Structure formats: structure tokens, C-alpha cells
């Protein structure tokens, strides 16, 4: 039987396919801020990146997105969710608990939350020069970054008209709060009521989680002063919790990871919100939220409202 003339070429092609190395697609380039590393306070970690839509005259509504509490960092969500609908985004880096411990500030978590509040005031003060709308500001974050957002939203108006600092004289009020895979409390007792067995938040009070649980009554004044669940009130704006997991632990994730990011945090918080008459949405696997498709849809529509 005669070998077809094109068979050697087919064999060569197959051999090349097996031996030629494949290269993974390069990750997309990081977006370039309109303004980078803008200081909103004197500490090296008090900086923000500002992303303004490249088209349009503004003033644009803006979503402020917070970074970490343990390690200083800035994060921003996918700008393609915001720019096409005329919404700006700001990534905020804040002082972290290690900074507070080094400076002997108690409780350590307070510096992260105060910086979250100051960032809103600073953005509002400078909104005109960045083509932003000072009346349409939303706050959000992922995982640990949700705590400053929730604190800002739940603590109400904290402007100090008598302050010598012009930033502190500006309103702290926001349109809405987005919480992705969040932890909305620093109360160790409430944590374990919502997610039994979880340990999270050390060193919010400068001690281990077991110690904070043991000393919870002693810590209660600080919990009431700083924890979003203790501060929520009838003036709190709408809140949206989203989690990509359901109410059972995924097979590919550790128990600790699942508990820290369980949707049960948001469900526990929702009960408190509803008791105060605050609108609160929850979305997680097999449980779509009402009215909004997801957290991004919520943020854009609420802040533009």
C-alpha cells in the first residue's frame, strides 16, 4: 500500500505540536492611574490612586475601594465595570495594624477605620479638581478591605466643623457600601455566633483571638466604638454583601478560609440591618439577590442615583 505523499508533513506537524513550547497568555497590564500615590495624610501609607474615565466631562460619581488591614496595599476592581458607565474609581491604601502597634495606638484597628473615613473626606474636598461628584461617593472593599467601608457607612456623619484640619470639616456620608467576601464585625463573640469556630481579627485589639474572646466584656466599649455591627443605625445607606461560595464549604478550600469568607457573616449582619430599617442585600452561590445582578451592578446604580 502506497503511503500518501502528504503523510510525512502531517507527522512533522504533529511532532512540532508536541515539542514546541506553549506560553501562557501574559496577564493584562495594570491600569495606569489618572493620579498616582496622592497623599491624603502625613503617613507614608496614607495614599490613593485615582482613576477617572477617559471620556466625558464629569462630574463623575466615584467608588472608593479599600486595601488591606494587615499589610499596606491598594486594590482596585476591574475598571471595565465602571468606566463605560461613567464612574470613577479610587484605590486607597491606609495605615495598618502593625503601624498602630508601632505607634502604640489602641485599638490597632482604629487607624485603618479612621483612614477609611479620612479618605472619603479628602476625596470630597478635592472632588472638583478631579472631575468627581462630591455628592455621589460609594465605598467598598474585598475581604478585610470591607471593614473600613462598612465602618464609614455605619458610623454616620463624623465631620468636625470646628477642626483646624480642613479635611476633617468635610462630610463623611456616602451613597452606599459594597462588601465582597466580607467580615463585618470585630466582636469576637458575634463572630462565633454567626460563623461557629471562626477566628478572625487578631490583632484588632492588640491581642490574640482567644484572649479577645476571653476579655470580650472588657473590650465592649471599643467594640461599640469601632465595629460596624454596633454602629449601624437608621441613617446607614444601602449595603450589598456578595460571596461566590454557598452555605457549605467548597471541596477545594480549607475550613479556615471558608469560615473567614463565609456568606454567613453577611446574613448575620442583614438581620441587624433590617432591625434598623436599613436596606441590605445578600448574594451568594444558589442565592441571587433581589433588584441587582451583583455587587458591581449595585455599586454603579446606587452611586449614580
Phi, psi and omega in degrees: 000129183283136177285130178302143185297332185272357183298317178302324179292322177296318179295321179295318179298318179295320179296317179296322179297326181282330187259340182285126182293146175256147183240132177293148179298137180295141178297149180298145180296147178293141180296146180268122181294149171296319172222131185246144174053047177283122181283133175246008177194177185281341183283144180303335180271358178268079182221159179215151173252134184247128180240111181252137179308137185288344179237151181102155184263348183077192358289139185265140167296159187219141173252121176267125184243124186266148177270211191276166176255337182267315178237134182298129183197157173241140176225148171224143176287177180300116182295339178295345175279345188241314184302315182299337180255017174072042180237131177274163180224142177230127176263123186249129168257138183230167171300147181246176186298327177297324177296317180296318180296319179297325181266007178058045177260131182236137351284153183304324183296340184298327183293324179295319184285320177296322178293325175300318179292316181296324179300318178298315181296319181294317178298316180296321180296325184254014186303317185298318183288343178255010180062038180252155178267113184292344180267352183235080180237129174245156177234146183198171177185172178242137180054238183299333180290351178282337185298313176299322180297314180293323177298313180301314183292326186269343186272356175074194182288120180238019176296144178242095184296344181264359183292145174285343180270117182299332178295317184289346178277353185271150181299147177255002186288145181228165184280324184195171182228130175249130183231109182255121181051057196261167169234103190265018178211152171247009178280112184297327179292314181293324176307312185282341171289319182282317183229087184306131177090351182289148172227113183211153171108345178294136003256060180310323181251012179077025180209171179290163179298311179303323180292320179295325178293320179293324183260022188304316181299321179293327182274354188305319177302322178288322177300314181294334181276333191236341186275128183305323181293334177277339186262343184304139184209177187295345178269356181297133181285171180303145182234141179233119175258131174228140176217136182280352179260164176262201184275002173239152185290128175295149183295328187270009182235148181288159179299319181296316180297316181296315182296320181294332183243023182293144175294349180296335175302309182295325179292321176296318181293324182301321179298319178293319180297314182296327178295335179263000182077022181265135179287126182218126180250149174229132176228129175206177185307129181067013178219081177290148180278163174280155170073315183244145181291321182194185184297327182289318176298318178299309184301313183295312184290320180291318184287335179274350184295000000 
